[in-house]
Amino acid sequence: MKVLLVNGSPHAKGCTYTALSEIAKTLESEGIEAEIFHIGTKPIGGCINCGGCKKTGKCVFKDTVNDFLDLAETADGFIFGTPVYYASAAGSMSAFMDRIFVASRKGLFYLKPAAAIASARRAGTTATFDQMNKYFGISSMPIISSQYWNMVHGNKPEDVLQDLEGLQIMRTLARNMAWFLKCKEAGIKAGVPYPEQEDKLTTNFVR
């Protein structure tokens, strides 16, 4: 089993990476493969709602979004990490999240567990945490929680390493993710069927 962790910070080895590394280390101690994917520093434009991805299963813009979607095929769970910018996810991470969830191939995220983590110097983490979780709640993805909201604090990696509670939250999150994945695997082996899926209905409020 494998969990794909996404570093949504422009800093490849900054505070968000430090938190994700604590998660990855704990996942591997639980027998779960962990890979950290950095979205990079090149500009990531937002979704333009062109519909091209529905024909090909890939975004029409050839960038890190498609690189992630290819990797996601082999992942059993996901953890998305972002720094806090003005009480929300970093702009590039917001664009990345919009596009991967619009462009994802049918079933790519279905019933795969996910979690979000936020990294901040001081505040804005809970608003960012809420924003990130909305992607999972609309995609039939079980949301993995921890003993507290998934956040770390610090202005540089050395600060995060001093946030003992934050690091413990990351480890607890990792263990909860590992437990869920093992339970899901056991259920599949025992023959527990997936939930019945109805044809999706979309409505608006115009009468």
C-alpha positions in Angstrom: 0.0 0.0 0.0 1.1 3.5 -0.8 0.3 7.0 0.3 1.2 10.0 -1.9 2.0 13.1 0.1 1.9 16.4 -1.8 4.1 19.3 -0.8 2.2 22.4 -1.9 4.9 24.9 -0.7 7.2 26.6 -3.1 10.0 25.6 -0.7 11.0 22.0 -1.4 12.5 21.5 2.0 10.6 24.0 4.1 8.1 23.8 7.0 5.4 21.9 5.0 8.0 19.4 3.9 9.2 19.0 7.5 5.6 18.1 8.6 5.1 15.7 5.7 8.4 14.0 6.4 7.3 13.2 9.9 4.1 11.6 8.4 6.1 9.7 5.8 8.5 8.3 8.4 5.6 7.1 10.6 3.8 5.6 7.6 6.8 3.6 6.6 7.2 2.4 10.2 3.7 1.0 9.8 4.6 -0.8 6.6 3.0 1.7 4.3 5.1 3.1 1.4 5.2 6.9 1.3 6.3 9.2 -1.5 6.4 13.0 -1.3 5.5 14.9 -4.4 6.6 18.5 -4.7 4.4 20.7 -6.9 7.4 22.9 -7.7 7.9 26.6 -8.3 6.7 27.0 -11.8 3.5 28.9 -12.3 0.3 26.8 -12.0 -2.6 28.3 -13.7 -6.2 27.8 -12.5 -8.8 25.6 -14.2 -10.4 27.3 -17.2 -13.3 24.8 -17.4 -12.6 23.9 -21.0 -13.7 20.3 -20.6 -10.7 18.9 -22.4 -9.8 16.6 -19.5 -13.1 14.8 -19.8 -12.0 13.6 -23.2 -8.4 12.6 -22.4 -8.2 12.1 -18.7 -5.5 14.7 -18.5 -5.4 18.5 -18.2 -4.9 20.4 -21.4 -2.0 22.3 -19.7 1.0 20.1 -19.7 2.5 20.7 -16.3 2.9 19.2 -12.8 -0.8 18.5 -12.6 -0.5 15.7 -15.1 2.6 14.4 -13.5 0.7 14.0 -10.2 -2.3 12.4 -11.9 0.0 9.7 -13.4 1.4 9.0 -9.9 -2.0 9.0 -8.3 -3.0 5.9 -10.2 -0.8 3.8 -8.0 -1.7 5.5 -4.7 -4.0 4.1 -2.1 -4.3 7.3 0.0 -3.3 10.9 -0.1 -2.1 13.7 2.2 -2.0 17.2 0.9 0.1 19.8 2.6 0.2 23.5 2.1 1.6 26.6 3.7 -0.9 29.3 4.8 -1.2 32.4 2.6 -3.6 35.0 4.0 -5.7 32.3 5.9 -6.0 30.0 2.9 -3.9 27.6 0.9 -1.0 29.0 -1.2 -2.3 30.2 -4.6 -0.4 27.6 -6.6 -1.7 24.9 -4.3 -5.3 26.1 -4.7 -5.0 26.0 -8.5 -3.3 22.6 -8.3 -6.2 21.2 -6.2 -8.9 22.7 -8.4 -7.3 21.1 -11.5 -6.5 17.7 -10.2 -10.0 17.2 -8.9 -11.6 18.4 -12.1 -9.2 16.4 -14.4 -9.0 13.2 -12.4 -10.0 10.1 -14.2 -13.2 8.4 -13.1 -12.7 6.5 -10.0 -9.2 7.8 -9.3 -10.0 9.2 -5.9 -13.1 7.2 -5.1 -13.1 5.9 -1.5 -9.4 6.5 -1.2 -8.6 8.1 2.2 -7.2 11.6 2.3 -6.1 14.2 4.7 -4.9 17.8 4.6 -2.2 19.5 6.7 -1.5 23.2 7.1 1.7 24.9 8.1 1.8 28.5 9.4 3.9 30.9 11.3 1.0 31.8 13.6 -2.6 31.7 12.3 -4.9 31.0 9.4 -4.5 27.2 9.7 -8.1 26.3 10.5 -9.5 28.2 7.6 -7.0 26.6 5.3 -7.7 23.2 6.8 -11.5 23.7 6.1 -10.7 24.8 2.5 -8.6 21.7 1.8 -11.1 19.2 3.3 -13.8 20.4 0.9 -12.1 18.7 -2.0 -12.3 15.3 -0.3 -15.9 15.8 0.9 -17.1 16.3 -2.6 -15.2 13.3 -4.0 -16.3 10.3 -1.8 -13.0 10.3 -0.1 -12.9 9.2 3.6 -11.2 12.0 5.6 -8.6 10.9 8.0 -8.3 12.9 11.2 -5.8 13.1 14.1 -6.0 14.1 17.7 -6.3 17.8 16.8 -6.6 19.7 13.6 -3.7 18.8 11.3 -1.4 21.8 11.6 2.2 22.7 12.5 3.6 26.1 13.4 6.9 27.7 12.7 8.6 30.2 10.4 11.4 27.8 9.4 11.9 24.0 9.6 13.9 24.3 12.8 10.8 25.9 14.4 8.5 23.1 13.2 10.8 20.6 14.8 10.2 22.4 18.1 6.4 22.2 17.7 6.2 18.9 19.7 2.4 18.8 19.7 2.3 19.5 15.9 4.7 16.7 15.2 2.7 14.3 17.4 -0.4 15.3 15.5 1.4 14.4 12.2 2.4 11.0 13.7 -1.1 10.3 14.9 -2.5 11.2 11.5 -0.1 8.8 9.8 -1.0 5.9 12.2 -4.7 6.6 11.6 -4.1 6.6 7.8 -2.2 3.3 8.1 -5.0 1.7 10.2 -7.7 2.8 7.8 -5.8 1.4 4.8 -5.2 -1.9 6.5 -8.9 -2.1 7.5 -10.0 -1.3 3.9 -7.7 -4.0 2.6 -9.0 -6.5 5.1 -12.6 -5.6 4.1 -11.9 -6.1 0.4 -10.2 -9.5 1.1 -13.2 -10.5 3.2 -15.5 -9.8 0.3 -17.2 -6.6 1.7 -18.6 -4.9 -1.5 -18.2 -1.3 -2.3 -21.3 0.9 -1.7 -23.9 0.9 -4.4 -23.4 3.9 -6.7 -26.4 5.7 -8.2 -26.1 7.6 -11.5 -25.1 11.1 -10.4 -27.7 13.8 -10.4 -26.9 17.5 -10.8 -29.5 20.2 -10.2 -29.7 23.9 -9.6 -32.2 26.1 -7.9 -33.7 27.7 -10.9 -37.4 26.8 -11.1 
